[in-house]
C-alpha cells in the first residue's frame, strides 16, 4: 500500500506527525551506475548531463509505502504515536520508545551508545528511525526483516525496556482508553501482540524527513546550496565512492559492510558467520538529517562529520572482513571540506512531534 500526497496531508492536519509532502521520484539502482561514467566524459555538456543524471537518481518519492498486511489508517497512527511515547511500555515505567528515538535528536538520542534498563549503557548506538518506511532490514545487524518484527525487540529485551509482551498486554488492557483505541483501530481484533506492533510500525512509517536544501537544488534551485556543497556532491558520487553504499533518495542501499572500525562487535557476522565479509559488518544508514544525528557509527565512536570523512579517507582497519569498497581515498583537504558541506545540505527543518495525551 502506498500513501500519497492527499493522504499525507491528512496526516499533517490530523496529528502533526509529518512535516512535508514528499515530491519527486527515486530510482535507487541508478546512482551507483553513474559513478563510473563521470570519469570518462571530456566536454562540458557531457559533464552537465552526467551530473543531471546523478541528481535525478536522488529525487524524493511521492508516496510512503505501507505493507499490504498492515495498511495505513489514521486511527492506527494516532494509537501508535501514543504507544511510542508512553513510558508504561517499559517494566519500570521509566522508558518509552522515544527515550532512545527522540525527535529532538533527529529521532535518535544524541549519545554514543544507548541507555537501557537501570541507566546502563548498551553495546550500540541508538539509530535514527527516520525514513524506515523504505527499510529492507532493521537494527544495526539486520536481525529484523520488518518494522513489525523489530518493534517488540527493545520492549522485551532484558537490557532495554525489559517488558515481556504478555505482561505489557495485561497492563494496557487495564487502561480503559487503550482498549477503546485498539478496538477503534483494529475492529474485531482489539488488543493483542500483533495489533500492538502493527500500531507502532504504522506510526514509525510516518516519520519522514522533510524537504532539505539538497532537494530544492536537484529540483532546479541553484541558489539552494553553496558552491562547495555542489562540488561535494560530485565527490560523493565519484572519487569519494560514497554512493557505492549511500545511494538513492534516502542515501542507503540497505546493505551491510565492515567499514574498518576498530571494534570487537561482529555485527551481521553473528547471523552469517560463514561469510567473512559479514564479520564486523553493520547496516549502511541513510544520510537524511545526518548533520543532526551525531555521534556516528554503530558504536558512536566518531564524533563529527569531519571525522567520519577522515575515517573513510584513511580506509580504516585493514582486515579480511573489511569491505572491498573501503580503501584509502587520497582526498585533498578541500575535497573533505566540500563533502561535509554537501552532507549538511541533507538536513531539513523537521517539525518536532508533539507528545500526545496518554490514555487513562
Residue pairs with C-beta under 8 A, 6 or more apart in sequence:
1 65
1 66
1 67
1 68
1 71
1 72
2 63
2 64
2 65
2 66
3 11
3 63
3 64
3 66
3 72
4 62
4 63
5 21
5 22
5 62
5 63
7 72
8 18
8 21
8 22
8 64
9 21
10 74
11 17
11 18
11 74
11 77
11 206
12 18
12 19
12 21
14 74
14 78
15 74
15 77
15 78
15 81
16 351
16 353
16 354
17 77
17 81
17 203
17 206
17 207
17 353
18 206
18 208
19 208
19 210
19 348
19 349
19 350
19 351
20 208
20 210
20 211
20 348
22 60
22 61
22 62
22 63
22 64
22 208
23 59
23 60
23 62
23 211
23 215
23 219
24 59
24 60
24 61
24 62
24 215
24 218
24 219
24 249
25 59
25 60
25 61
25 62
26 57
26 58
26 59
26 60
26 61
26 248
26 249
26 250
27 56
27 57
27 248
28 57
28 247
28 248
28 249
28 250
28 253
29 247
29 248
30 53
30 56
30 57
31 54
31 57
31 58
31 237
31 243
31 247
31 248
32 243
32 244
32 247
32 253
34 50
34 53
34 54
34 57
34 237
34 243
35 237
35 238
35 241
35 243
35 244
37 50
37 53
38 47
38 50
38 51
38 54
38 234
38 237
38 238
39 238
41 47
41 49
41 50
51 233
51 234
54 233
54 234
54 237
55 217
55 218
55 233
56 218
57 247
57 248
58 214
58 218
58 248
58 249
58 251
59 215
59 218
59 219
59 249
60 211
60 215
60 249
61 134
61 249
64 72
64 133
64 205
64 206
64 208
65 133
65 134
65 205
66 72
66 133
66 202
66 205
67 146
67 148
69 148
70 148
70 198
70 201
70 202
72 202
72 205
73 185
73 202
75 181
75 184
75 185
76 185
76 186
76 198
76 199
76 202
76 203
77 202
77 203
77 206
78 181
78 185
78 356
79 181
79 182
79 184
79 185
79 199
79 203
80 199
80 200
80 201
80 202
80 203
80 204
81 203
81 353
81 356
82 181
82 356
82 357
82 358
82 359
83 89
83 97
83 196
83 199
83 200
83 203
84 96
84 97
84 98
84 101
84 200
84 203
84 204
85 96
85 97
85 98
85 355
85 356
85 358
86 96
86 358
87 93
87 94
87 95
87 96
87 99
88 171
88 172
88 175
88 358
89 95
89 96
89 97
89 155
89 161
89 163
89 168
90 96
90 117
90 155
90 161
90 162
90 163
91 117
91 161
91 162
91 163
91 167
92 117
92 162
95 116
95 117
95 160
95 161
97 154
97 200
98 355
99 109
99 115
100 108
100 109
100 114
100 115
100 126
100 154
100 160
101 107
101 108
101 109
101 126
101 128
101 129
102 108
102 109
102 110
103 350
103 352
103 353
104 352
105 292
105 293
106 128
106 130
106 289
106 292
106 293
106 347
106 350
107 128
107 129
107 130
107 207
107 289
108 125
108 126
108 127
108 128
108 293
109 115
109 126
110 294
111 125
111 126
111 295
111 300
112 125
112 295
112 299
112 300
112 301
113 121
113 122
113 123
113 124
113 125
113 126
113 299
113 300
114 121
114 122
114 124
114 125
114 126
114 160
115 121
115 122
116 122
116 157
116 159
116 160
116 161
116 162
117 158
117 159
117 160
117 161
117 162
120 159
122 159
122 160
123 265
123 299
124 140
124 265
124 298
124 299
125 140
125 295
125 297
125 298
125 299
125 300
127 139
127 140
127 283
127 285
128 285
128 289
128 293
129 204
129 207
130 207
130 208
130 209
130 286
130 288
130 289
130 350
131 207
131 208
131 209
131 250
131 286
131 288
132 138
132 147
132 204
132 205
132 207
133 204
133 205
133 206
133 208
134 250
135 147
135 254
136 145
136 254
137 144
137 145
137 254
137 256
137 283
138 144
138 145
138 146
138 147
138 149
138 150
139 150
139 153
139 283
140 267
140 282
140 283
140 298
141 256
141 267
141 268
141 270
141 271
141 282
141 283
142 256
142 268
142 271
142 283
143 153
143 271
144 150
144 153
146 201
147 200
147 201
147 204
147 205
148 197
148 198
148 201
149 197
150 201
151 196
151 197
151 200
151 201
151 204
152 165
152 193
152 196
152 197
154 160
154 161
155 161
155 163
155 165
155 168
156 162
156 163
156 164
156 165
165 193
165 196
168 196
169 191
169 192
169 193
169 196
172 178
172 179
172 182
172 191
172 196
173 179
173 191
175 359
175 360
176 359
176 360
177 359
177 360
178 191
178 359
179 190
179 191
181 359
182 189
182 190
182 191
182 195
182 199
183 190
183 191
185 195
185 199
186 195
186 198
186 199
189 195
207 353
209 288
209 289
209 348
209 350
210 348
210 349
210 350
210 351
211 348
212 288
212 345
212 346
212 347
212 348
213 224
213 225
213 229
213 345
213 348
214 224
214 225
214 229
214 233
214 342
214 345
214 346
216 224
216 225
217 224
217 225
217 229
217 230
217 345
224 345
225 342
225 345
226 341
228 337
228 338
228 341
228 342
229 338
229 341
229 342
229 344
229 345
230 342
231 338
231 341
231 342
232 338
232 339
232 340
232 341
232 342
232 343
233 342
235 242
235 331
235 335
235 338
235 339
235 342
236 242
236 243
236 246
236 339
236 342
237 243
239 329
239 331
239 335
240 312
240 329
240 331
240 335
240 339
241 325
241 329
242 312
242 339
244 325
245 252
245 253
245 255
245 257
245 284
245 325
246 252
246 253
246 284
246 286
246 287
247 253
250 286
250 287
250 288
251 286
251 287
251 288
251 346
252 283
252 284
252 285
252 286
252 287
253 284
254 283
254 284
255 283
255 284
256 267
256 268
256 278
256 281
256 282
256 283
256 284
257 281
257 282
257 284
257 323
257 325
257 326
258 267
258 277
258 278
258 279
258 280
258 281
258 282
258 319
258 321
258 322
258 323
258 326
259 282
259 297
259 311
259 312
259 316
259 322
259 323
259 326
260 311
260 315
260 316
260 317
260 318
260 319
260 322
260 323
260 326
261 280
261 297
261 298
261 299
261 301
261 311
261 316
261 317
262 301
262 316
262 317
263 280
263 298
263 299
263 301
265 280
265 298
265 299
266 273
266 279
266 280
267 278
267 279
267 280
267 281
267 282
267 298
268 278
268 279
268 281
268 282
268 283
269 275
269 278
269 279
269 280
269 281
269 321
271 278
272 278
273 279
276 320
276 321
277 321
277 323
277 324
278 321
279 320
279 321
280 319
280 321
280 322
281 321
281 323
282 297
282 298
287 343
287 346
288 346
288 347
288 348
289 346
289 347
289 348
289 350
290 305
290 343
290 346
290 347
291 305
291 343
291 344
291 346
291 347
292 347
294 303
294 304
294 305
295 301
295 302
295 303
295 304
296 302
296 303
296 304
296 305
296 307
296 308
297 308
302 308
302 311
305 340
305 343
305 344
306 336
306 340
309 331
309 336
309 339
309 340
310 336
312 326
312 329
313 328
313 329
313 330
313 331
313 336
314 328
315 326
315 327
315 328
315 329
316 322
316 326
331 339
